[in-house]
Amino acid sequence: MFAAIRQTTPTVLRQCRSEAFSALRSKPVAHFINTPSVPVWMKASNAPQWSGWNFLLSTAQKSIVSEKPISPEQIWSNREEAQVKRLQRPNDAYSGRSVPVINHEVSLALAKLRGTLQANAVRATNVRDERHEKKGEKRNRLKSLRWRRRFAHEVRKKVQLVNEIRARGA
């Protein structure tokens, strides 16, 4: 029984949340203070009890009785419908070079693709790979690129420092 209650508790909570909150708003506070400690199954009336665990137990028992047991195939198909449809497509040869077109706005998609290609230096790599590059020339080119990147980083740091000093009022 407890395993069945544990399985149905999240759905029970979702189903009865609005009913419970509306009942809590309508009942006075004194009602909850003076509630008798009689379990739900010992009470004669079938009226829902709005006090904590009794309400959850009664609602869970109702849902257990009313729901049919679900087969593993049904659970798997429900999961397929709910979660697998929202998964991203697996990566393929074109996933890094493709951009989705949203609301038939091809120009925005092309601009985004152009930005991605420029950030990855695809055109520069393509032009450079048209001809053979000697080992020493490649080494010097990469050394120069590293120096330029480090120098640009240092300049950015100095400009940021100057802006902070100006912001202080110096």
VMD Tcl script that draws the C-alpha trace (Angstrom):
set ca {
  {0.00 0.00 0.00}
  {2.77 2.45 0.88}
  {4.51 1.79 -2.44}
  {1.29 2.59 -4.27}
  {0.84 5.76 -2.23}
  {4.44 6.75 -2.95}
  {3.87 6.26 -6.68}
  {0.63 8.22 -6.82}
  {1.52 11.00 -4.37}
  {2.98 13.44 -6.97}
  {-0.05 13.09 -9.23}
  {-2.37 13.33 -6.25}
  {-0.65 16.51 -5.13}
  {-0.97 18.03 -8.58}
  {-4.62 17.07 -8.86}
  {-5.66 18.34 -5.47}
  {-3.44 21.37 -4.98}
  {-6.04 23.91 -6.06}
  {-8.82 22.21 -4.06}
  {-6.70 22.12 -0.93}
  {-5.61 25.74 -1.19}
  {-9.15 26.96 -1.83}
  {-10.38 24.96 1.16}
  {-7.56 26.31 3.32}
  {-8.48 29.87 2.40}
  {-12.16 29.35 3.15}
  {-11.74 27.58 6.53}
  {-11.02 29.57 9.69}
  {-7.75 29.02 11.55}
  {-9.49 27.69 14.66}
  {-10.78 24.71 12.65}
  {-7.25 23.40 12.17}
  {-6.30 23.91 15.80}
  {-9.30 21.98 17.15}
  {-9.32 19.10 14.64}
  {-9.76 15.72 16.30}
  {-7.01 13.16 15.82}
  {-9.29 10.49 14.34}
  {-7.89 8.76 11.23}
  {-9.75 9.17 7.95}
  {-10.59 5.49 7.59}
  {-12.35 5.52 11.00}
  {-14.65 8.44 10.15}
  {-18.16 7.68 8.96}
  {-18.52 10.52 6.45}
  {-16.99 10.49 2.99}
  {-16.37 14.25 3.02}
  {-12.77 15.16 2.22}
  {-10.62 16.03 5.18}
  {-8.47 19.12 4.62}
  {-6.01 18.57 7.43}
  {-2.59 17.46 6.23}
  {-1.88 13.75 6.01}
  {-5.50 12.67 6.34}
  {-6.36 14.56 3.18}
  {-3.41 13.08 1.30}
  {-4.19 9.54 2.46}
  {-7.85 9.77 1.51}
  {-7.07 11.26 -1.89}
  {-4.36 8.67 -2.54}
  {-6.74 5.84 -1.61}
  {-9.37 7.24 -3.98}
  {-6.86 7.51 -6.83}
  {-5.50 4.01 -6.16}
  {-8.98 2.55 -6.35}
  {-9.97 4.56 -9.44}
  {-6.77 4.08 -11.48}
  {-6.05 0.88 -13.35}
  {-2.56 -0.58 -13.03}
  {-0.29 0.62 -15.82}
  {1.68 -1.91 -17.82}
  {5.39 -1.42 -18.47}
  {4.62 -0.92 -22.18}
  {2.23 1.90 -21.31}
  {4.79 3.52 -19.00}
  {7.40 3.32 -21.76}
  {5.08 4.84 -24.37}
  {4.10 7.65 -21.97}
  {7.79 8.40 -21.40}
  {8.35 8.35 -25.15}
  {5.56 10.86 -25.67}
  {6.58 13.14 -22.82}
  {10.37 13.23 -22.76}
  {11.98 11.74 -25.84}
  {10.22 14.09 -28.25}
  {11.85 17.08 -26.54}
  {15.42 15.77 -26.83}
  {17.86 17.49 -29.15}
  {18.86 15.80 -32.36}
  {22.12 13.87 -32.14}
  {25.18 15.57 -33.59}
  {26.15 14.77 -37.14}
  {28.57 16.11 -39.73}
  {26.52 19.30 -40.24}
  {25.51 20.17 -36.67}
  {28.36 22.64 -36.08}
  {27.87 24.33 -39.44}
  {24.09 24.68 -39.40}
  {21.78 27.29 -37.92}
  {18.01 26.87 -37.46}
  {15.73 29.16 -39.46}
  {13.07 30.49 -37.08}
  {9.83 32.07 -38.37}
  {11.06 32.01 -41.99}
  {13.73 34.65 -41.25}
  {16.55 33.40 -43.44}
  {18.55 36.65 -43.24}
  {18.91 36.35 -39.46}
  {19.96 32.72 -39.77}
  {22.56 33.62 -42.40}
  {23.90 36.45 -40.24}
  {24.23 34.06 -37.30}
  {25.97 31.49 -39.50}
  {28.33 34.15 -40.89}
  {29.22 35.20 -37.33}
  {29.90 31.61 -36.30}
  {32.11 31.01 -39.34}
  {34.01 34.22 -38.72}
  {34.55 33.41 -35.04}
  {35.92 29.99 -36.01}
  {38.12 31.47 -38.78}
  {36.78 29.01 -41.33}
  {37.46 31.17 -44.39}
  {40.99 32.07 -43.26}
  {41.76 28.40 -42.62}
  {40.36 27.45 -46.01}
  {42.46 30.07 -47.83}
  {45.57 29.09 -45.87}
  {45.09 25.39 -46.60}
  {44.96 25.92 -50.37}
  {48.77 25.78 -50.48}
  {51.37 23.88 -48.54}
  {52.90 25.67 -45.56}
  {56.43 24.83 -44.50}
  {57.04 23.72 -40.94}
  {59.11 26.80 -40.04}
  {56.55 29.21 -41.56}
  {53.75 27.53 -39.63}
  {55.76 27.75 -36.40}
  {56.43 31.49 -36.99}
  {52.79 32.15 -37.88}
  {51.50 30.45 -34.74}
  {54.11 32.27 -32.62}
  {52.94 35.57 -34.09}
  {49.29 34.71 -33.46}
  {50.05 33.82 -29.84}
  {51.91 37.11 -29.36}
  {49.08 39.13 -30.91}
  {46.50 37.41 -28.71}
  {48.55 38.03 -25.53}
  {49.26 41.64 -26.51}
  {45.56 42.32 -27.18}
  {44.68 40.83 -23.80}
  {47.22 43.06 -22.02}
  {45.94 46.16 -23.85}
  {42.37 45.30 -22.83}
  {43.48 44.97 -19.19}
  {45.28 48.37 -19.32}
  {42.26 50.09 -20.91}
  {40.03 48.59 -18.23}
  {42.41 49.87 -15.51}
  {42.42 53.37 -17.02}
  {38.62 53.37 -17.17}
  {38.41 52.32 -13.51}
  {40.82 55.11 -12.50}
  {38.76 57.64 -14.49}
  {35.54 56.35 -12.88}
  {37.08 57.03 -9.43}
  {37.50 60.65 -10.40}
  {41.25 60.93 -10.84}
}
mol new
graphics top color blue
foreach p $ca { graphics top sphere $p radius 0.5 }
foreach p [lrange $ca 0 end-1] q [lrange $ca 1 end] { graphics top cylinder $p $q radius 0.2 }
display resetview
